[in-house]
């Protein structure tokens, strides 16, 4: 099958592109930058187009002959950009891609959204019917993208929306890196009581869900939370991360409120200098926002079964970080 993956050289996108290529599909990737896997994908014969999904002419050219679209591209953790940038990429960019796919007669369109559209889960576990309460502009615009997809479903587009939980695994240049770096030191500063639920999804499990969606009738018109089998308190996650490194972690509990204040101050102070803040509100939210979901809908309707559990996933991720030298002092992921 001829498949287009937007965001195809990023962490999630490159893992999906690799799997599709291994399965014998002809894959085209559109991404605004080359990413750390660009060379490897090029060697596998993936057609790589560098450019923005907001460029209608570029998308139109990439869409020629495409039968299936995975739309993963999104503005996320961008430094020194306005809210308009997030809207342009995550909402209007989605419109550009799905409009082109619809016009070219693509057989199916899969949109990668985020669990974050549900915000804090007050009564865990949540599910696809939980209130939509995004808590930052990224989450808000990702839901805006969902609404665009729903428009085209009503027009007759075969489309599926997936809301992954917190994605991690080999190839991730930073999402879990800070946890591993602290774990390597043998202690971890835990702001709050550490019992806030967190719901990870190992990268291979998420890609499995995407591959299931290649079946045209699977998930048609549906929206699905895609996560691992279980969620867990963040303190348990930290302890398990230490185990993956062969280290016993001492968790040091600290009050949360000063960190909340520091997050807002750091973000505002760093923005004029265009440098990434060491602490920012989204990072602080990890300590206090509950993320816990029931994945029964994906299991029942898609046949989704997460195969890699948290202990094995953390072990594989630890090995990758070690191989890349990301746990070395002073070494930063790109």
N, C-alpha and C positions, 0 to 999 in steps of 0.2 A: 504494500500500500504506500502511496505517496503522502507523507505526513509532515505538517508544519508544526514546529514547536517554537513559540515565542519565549524569550528568556532562556534560550536553549544552551547558553554557555555558563549560566549561574549554577549554584549548588544543586538545587532540585532539578533544574532543566537539563543539566549535563548528565545527571544520573538517569533521567528518563530517556534522553537521546541515546545514550550508550546502550540501554536495554533494547530500545526499538531497533537500533542498528544491528545488535546481536541477533534479533529475531528476523532479520532479513528485510526490514522495511527501508524505503528510500526516504531519508530524513533531511529536511531543510530547517535550519535554525535562524531566527532573527533575534538579535540582541544588541543593545546599545553600546556594549563594550565586549572585548574578546573573552575575558574571564580566564581563570587559571587552567581550564581544561581545553582551551581553544586548539592547541597543537595536537592533542590526543584525538579530539573529534575530527580534526582535519585529516589525520592519518587514516581514520576509519571510513573516509569518503563522505562524510556529512557535508552537505552544502551549507556553508556558513556565510550569512549576510550580516554585516555590522551596520546598525542604524536603528532609529527609533520607530516604535509602533505608531507613533503619532504622525509619521510621514506616510500619508495615504498612497502616494505613488510607489514608494518602496514596498509597502505591504501588498499592493495590487500586483506588483511584479513577482513578489515571493509566492503569492497565492496561485499562480498559474499552474494548473495540473494537480493541485492539492486535493486529496480526498478526505482528509481528516485533520482537525486542528486541535492542538493542546495549547491553550493560552495561559502561560505562566508569567509572562513579563509584567513587572510592576515596579513602581517607585517605592522603595523601602529603605529606611534608615539613610536617606540622602542628606548630605551635609550642606547647609546654607542654601536651601531652596524654599520657595514660598508654598503655601497651601495650593496655589493655582497650579504649580508643577505637579503635585500629587493628583489633582483633579484631571489635568490634561492627560497624564499617562494612564492612571488607573480607571478613569471613567471614559473620557473621550477616546483614549487609545483602545480600550475594549470595544467601543463602538466602531472604530475604524476597522479593527480586525474581524469582528463578527459580521459586519456589513459586507466586507469583501468575501468572506467565506460563504455567506448566504448567496451573494450574487454569482459566485463561481460554482455553486451547487455542491459544496462540500457535504459529505454524508453525515458528519457529526462534528460537534464543537464541544470541547471540554474546558470549562473555566475553573482555574485554581483560585479560590477565594481564601478565606482564613477563618479559623475558630474565633478570632478576635472580634468578628462582627457581633458576637453575643456579649462581649464585655465580661464583667464579673458575674460568675454564676452563683447567685445567692443561695439557691437550694440544689446543691449538686446531687447526682450528676445532671447536667443539662443534656439537651438533644437538639435536633434540627428545628423543633418548634419553640425553643427557648426565646425569650424576648430579644429583639435586635437592639442592642445598646452599645454601639461602638464608643470607645473611650479616647480615641485619638483620630487625627485626620487620615492617617493611613487606613485604619480599620473602616472609617466612614466611607472613604472613597472605594475601598474594596467592595463594600456592600453596594455602592453606587454602580460598580461594574456588574454586580449580580442583577441589578434591576434592568440594565441594558440587555443582558442575556435573556432575562424573562420576557422582555419586549419581543425578541426574535423567536423565542419558543412559541409565543402566541401567533407569530407570522408563519409558523410551520417549520422552524429550524429544529433539527434533532440536536438537543444540547443537554449537557449534564453539568451541574455545579458541585464542586468538591470543596469542603472546608477542612483543610488539614489542621491538626493540632500542632504542637511545637516540634518542628522538623529538626532532626539531628542525625549525625552519622559521618562516616568517612567522606571527605570532600567538603565538609562544612568549615569555612575559614574563620568562624568566630562565634557562632551562636552559643555553643557550649564551652568554648575555649577558656573563658574566665573561670568557670566552675572547675575545670581540670587544673588550671594554673594555681588556684587557691588550694585545691586538694593535694597537689604535689608538695605544698608547704607543710602539710600535716595538720593545718587548722583552717577553719572557715568562719568568717564573721556572719552570723545569722541575725538579721534585723527582724525582730518580731519573734513569734513562738515557733516558727519553722513548720507549722502544721498546715500551711496553705497548700491546697492541692494543685498539682501540675500534671498536665497530660501530654507526654511526648508521643511522637510517631517516628520510628526508625525509617531512614530514607528508603530502604528496600521495601518496607511494608507499604509506604506511600506509592512507590512506583508500581508495586503489584496492583494497587487499586486503579491506577491509571491504565495499566495493561488490560485489566478486566473491562474497562470502559471502551476498549476497541471493538467489543461486540456491540453492534449498532443498537440493539434493543435493550442492553443493560443500562439501567439508570436514565432512560430516555425521559427528559423533562423533569428529572428529580434533583434534589439537593441532599448532599450527604456529608456528615462528619466523618473524617478519616483519621483515626488515631490508633495507638497501640491498644492491646487488650485491656490494660489497666492504667489508671492514674495513681499518683502517690504523693505524699507530703514532700515538700521541697527538702526538708532535712534528711529524709530517707534517700532522696535522689543524690544528695551530697555525699552521704555515707557510702552509697553504692558506687559513686564515681571514684571515691578513694579506694574501694575494693578493686575496681577495674585497674587501678594503678599499683595495687599491692600495698596500699598505705591505709593505716587506721587514722581516721580524721577526728580531731577534737573540734567540736562545734561550739563556738563562743557566741552566746546570745547577747544582743544589744538592742536598745530601744529603736523603734522604727521611725518615729516622728522626725528626729533630726535628719535622717537620711532623706525623707520626703522633701524637707525644706532645702537641703543641699542639692538635691536633684534639679529643682527649679532654678536655683541660683547658678549652678554650674552651667546649665544649658544656656541661660541668658548671657552669662559672662563670656562663654566661649564663642558664641555665634558671631560677634563682630570680627573675631580673629580667624574665622573659618577653620577652626580646629575642633576635632571630635571631643565632646565633654567626657570626662572619666565617669561621671554619674549624670543621668538624665531621667526624667519622669518615667519613661517606658521601662528602663532598667529597674527602677525602684518598684514598679508595679509587680515585678516577679515575686517580691516578698509578700505581697498583700492581696493580689487578685486571684480568685479561685478559678482554675481552669480544669474542669472535670466533666467528662461527657460519656454518655451511653452511645455505643457504636452499633447497636442492634439493627438499625435501619440499613446500614451498609452491609452488614453480615447477611441479613435476610433477603434484600432485594438485589444486591450485587454479587453475593457469594464471597464477600471480602473476608479473609482470615489473616490477621497479622501473624507472621511466622517467627519473627525475631523478637524475643522478649527483652526487657530492659537490661538485665545483667549482661547478656551476650552483646546487645547493641552498644552498651557503654564500653565493653572490653574491645570490640572492634574499633570503636572511635578512638579509644586510648592508643591503640596500636598505630592508627593512622597519624595521630598527632605526634607520636614519638618518631615515626618514620620521617615526617616532614620537618621535625625539629621545632615544632610550635611550642613545646613545653620548655624549651631552652630559655634561660634568662635573657631577657631583652629581645627575643625573637617575636615578631608580630606577624600574624596572618595577613595576607593581601585581600 
